[in-house]
Amino acid sequence: MRRLIGYTLFWIAVGMVIELFIESIFFSILLILFLLLLGYNLFVC
């Protein structure tokens, strides 16, 4: 369980770093929604 939490926190941090380089709020929200849907589908299916 600790490895899963660590893995998740690592990728959250990577996403925050990527977010620093995206200027547009619109593309940021689209990226967040896309990754949430992708993560949900990969977790459930």
C-alpha positions in Angstrom: 0.0 0.0 0.0 2.9 2.4 0.8 4.3 1.9 -2.7 0.9 2.7 -4.3 0.6 5.9 -2.2 4.2 6.9 -3.1 3.6 6.2 -6.8 0.4 8.4 -6.7 2.1 11.2 -4.9 5.1 11.1 -7.3 2.8 11.5 -10.3 0.8 14.3 -8.6 4.0 16.1 -8.1 4.9 15.6 -11.8 1.5 17.0 -12.8 2.0 20.0 -10.7 5.4 20.7 -12.3 3.8 20.4 -15.8 1.0 22.7 -14.6 3.7 25.4 -13.9 4.6 25.4 -17.6 1.0 25.6 -19.0 0.0 29.2 -19.3 -3.7 28.7 -20.3 -6.3 27.9 -17.7 -8.5 26.3 -20.4 -5.8 23.7 -21.4 -5.0 23.1 -17.8 -8.6 22.2 -17.0 -8.9 20.0 -20.1 -5.7 18.2 -19.1 -7.0 17.6 -15.6 -10.3 16.3 -16.8 -8.6 14.0 -19.4 -6.2 12.6 -16.8 -9.0 12.1 -14.2 -11.1 10.1 -16.7 -8.1 8.1 -17.8 -7.0 7.3 -14.3 -10.6 6.3 -13.3 -10.9 4.0 -16.3 -7.5 2.4 -15.6 -8.3 1.9 -11.9 -11.8 0.4 -12.4 -11.3 -1.6 -15.5 
